[in-house]
């Protein structure tokens, strides 16, 4: 299958790399520093089981999605609108478009902007860009998608590439379950610059995380969203299955980049205000991360 990945960061490179390794023709659209490295050497895909240079097509232009039968949108939530604008002229009418992004409303936003169906995928993977054109996988990798005419085909496609995919009738609830994990971990990992295993060992940190989870569940109830499973148990499991992982927000702040916090704790804060649900702990975490973003911006402008 011809596959394009819009947003060749850690998530996009991992899934694109796994699909390319399985023999599919994959085009990765990303930043020039990664594109140059992948054009020269292929994508360096490093997991616990193997370390390989995987041949891919790489481009800094969204025109690379032209002719793709499957398009994975893996850009940051802050870049969703721009990605849609750039992709739109090049998307094949029959292309399957999937959003592999944090937050709960990116598929909806893409669908409105593109004027076509976009599927939501919930992503559970620990990855990082360890260098130009080099993605390092720390653990997990499963996806949750909603039922569609293409879901059976996608389960087979990803499964053959070593990526487990579950089809859920409650993909919205699954997106919220992931949002709760992100709200519990991302800001705290970013503020402290600590990995998950070390983070949860901090004094009273689990109490803070419990408060975050409860605020999110209160909001989900107000939104009439059914969140599957035990959210607190899922939060505890993350620290055990991904103890060395830094959140994407921590990685962004560490590199002086803008984070997705507006679409995580910030989303909970805004919706809470709209629905009259108190979210004071999410508010504090959101506000501190925004201050750190401003500090990074001041440093960049001064430097």
N, C-alpha and C positions, 0 to 999 in steps of 0.2 A: 504494500500500500504506500502511496505517496502521502507523507505526513509533514506538516509544518508546525513549528513551535514558535509562537509569538512571545518573546521574553525568555531569552536563553540565560537565565540566572541559575541558581542552585536547583530549584524545582524543575524548571524547563529542561535543563541539561540532563538531569537524572532520568526523567521519563523519556525524553527524546533519545538519550543515549541507550537506554534499555531497549527501546523499539528499534533503533538502528542496529544494535548488536544482534537482534533477532532477524535481521535481513531486510528491514523496510528502508525505503528511501526517505531520509529525514533531512529537512531543512531547518536550521536553527537561526532565528532572528534575534540578534543581541547587540551589545556594545562593541565598538571596533576593537578594543583590546582583546576581547574573547574571540571575536570573529577572525582576527589575524592569526591567533594561535591555532584555532581549529582548522583554518584553511591550510595552514602549514603542516600541522602534525595530526589532525583529527582531534576528536574530543577525548581527553584523558579521563576515563571513568574509573574511579577507585572505590571499591566496596570491600566488605570484610572477606569476600570470597575470591575476588579477582581484581587485577589492575591492568587495564587495556587501553590502547589508543583505538577509538572507534571511528571509522570513516563517516563523516557527515558533510552535508553542504551547509555553509555558514554565510550569513549576509547581515549587513547592518540596515538593509532596506526591507520594508514590509512587502515589497513586490515578490519576495521569495515564497510567499504563501500561494502564489498563483499556481493553479492546477492541483493543489493538495486536496485529497479526499477526506482528510481528517486534520483539523486545526486545533491545537491546544493553546489556549490563551493563558500564559503563566506570568504576565506582567504584575507588578505591584498594583494594589487597589487604587493607588493615587494616579496610576497611568492608564486606567481602564478606558477612559473616554478618548485619550489620544490614540491608544491601540486600535480602538474600533474605527476611528476616522482613517487611520493609516491602512488598516486591513481591508476596509469595505470595498474599494475598487478592484481588489485582486481576488476576492473570494469566489470560488466556483459555486454555481447555484446549488449543486448537489452536495457540497462539502458539509461534513458533520463538524460542528463547532462546540468545543467543551471548554468551560472555565475551570481551571485548576488554580484557584486563588483563595487567599484568606478573606474573611468577611462573609456576610450572608446574602449580599445583594448584587454581586458582580455579574452573575449570569443574567439577572433581570436587567441590569444597566446595559450590558452588551446587547441583549435582545432588543431593547428599545432603540438603541443607537444604530444597530445593523438592520433592523426591520426583518429579522428572521429568527427561527428557533435556536436557542443556545442552551445546551445542557450544563447543569451544575455538577461538579465533581468535588467531593470532600477528600482532601489530601492529608494522609498521615505518613509523613516521611521526615527523617532528620538528615539534612544535607547542608553542604556549604561549598562555596567556590573557594578552593584552596589556592588558586592562582589562575592566570589567564588560560582559558580553555581547559581547566582542570576542576572537575566536580568530585567531591568526596562524600561518600554515603556513610552515615553513622548508624542507621537502623530504620526498620520498618519500611513502608513503601506502598501500603495498600490504598485503594481508592474506593469511594462509595459514590454511585451514580443513581439517577432516577430511571424508572422504566421508560423505554421509548422503542420505536421501530428498530433502532440501531443498537440497543443495549446488549442483546445477545452476541452480536458481532463484536462489540467492544470488549466484552468479558473474554471472549476467545482470543482476540487480538492481543490484549494486554497480558492475559494469562500465559500465552505462548512466549511472551517476552519476560516472564518471571515476575509480573506485577499482578497481585491478586486484586480482583474487582468484585465488589458486592453490589447488587442491585437492590435498592430500598424504595418502598412505597412512601417513605417519610424522609425524603432527601432534605427537605427544609429543616426538619428536626435534627437531622444529622449535621447540617451546616451549623445549626445553633450549638450542638454538642461540641463541635470543633471551635466555634467562637468562644465558648466558655473556657476551654483549655487555653486558648490564646490569651484571653483576658486574665486568666490566673497566672500565666507564666511570662508572657512576652515583656510586659512593662517591668516587672521585678527583675528579670534577667538583664534587661537593658540598663536599668538604673544601677544595679550592682556589678554588671559585667561578669556575672557568674553563670556557670552551666547549671542545668536543672538539678542534678544530684547534690551539688554543693549548696544550691539555693535553698532547697527544702529543709536542710539541716540547720538553717539560721534560726535564731531565737524568735519565737512567735510568728515566723513566716507562714506556717501552716494555718494559723488563726486568720491571718490576713487573706490568704488564699480561700479559706472557707467563706469569709465574708464576701469576697468577689463572686464566688460561685453562687451564693445565695441571692445576691443582687441580680445576677444574670437570670437565675431561675424565676425570680419574682417578675422580671421583665418579660420573660418568655410566657409566663402564665397570663400576663396582661395582654400579650400579643396573640394569645390563644394558640401558641406553638407547643406541641408535645415533644419534649426532649427525650430521646430514647436512653435507656440505661441509667446507671447510677453516676451522676456527674462527678461527685467527690471521689468515688473509686477510680474513675477514669483519670482524674487529675493526679492521684497518687501513683497510678500505673505509669504515667509518662516519666516521672522521675526515675523509676526503676528500669524502664525500657530504653530511655534516652538520657542516661546520667551525664554524659559528656557534652550534650547538645546545648549551644547557646541559642536563644530565640532569634528569629529573623530580625526583630526589632533591635536586639542587642548587637547583631552583626551590622545592621544599618548605621546605628549610632557610632559604633566603633570605627566605621569607615567614613564618618562625617556626612552620611547621607540622610535624607528625609525618610522617616519610617511610615508604616501603615497604621500608626496608633489611632488616627482619626476614624479608621474603619474597624477598630477593635474596641478598646475601652471607650474611645470617643463616640463610637456608634451607640454603645450601651448608655452613655451619658445623655446623648441627644434624644434617643427614644424614651429614656426614662423621664426626661423633662417633658416630652410631648404627652406622655401617658400618666404623669403624676406618680411615677415609681421612683423612690429614693435610691440613689446609687452613689453614696458618698465615698466609698473606697475606690470605686472605678474612677470617680472624679479626681481624687488625689493622684492616683497612678497616671492618669492621662495628663494632668497638669504638670507633673514632674518631668515626664518624657518630653512634653512640648517645650519646657524650659531648657532641657538638654539639647533639643534640636536647635533652639534659638542660640544657645551658646556655641554650637558647632557652626552655625551660619555666621555668627560674629567673628569666630576664629578664621573662617574661610575668607570673609571679606577683608579682614585685617592682614591676612597673609598674602 
